[in-house]
Amino acid sequence: MVIDALPIATHLIADRGYDSAWFRQALTDRGITPCIPSSRSRKIPFAYDKDIYRQRHKVENLFAKLKDWRRIATRYDRCAHTFFSAICIAATVIFWINES
């Protein structure tokens, strides 16, 4: 199950697709505070920390920048270690360009 594979954390930031009562309860039982906006169809929305949820945008931007690299977006590499090396190189260049 996905819940069992989660690493130890204090918060879980997710989008509306993960809004379900059983998932929220399972996270709370593990001591993880869910930061998930309620789906629009929910009559009584759950509260969530909007400041923490905004940090999800940074992660989404990183994945978008990584997909600009054709080699990573199409996954040309057959070996996992080669693919991971390409991700590390791309992330380093992205960080270096953004710091300049």
Order of alpha helices (4+ residues) and beta strands (2+ residues): alpha-beta-alpha-beta-alpha-alpha-alpha-alpha
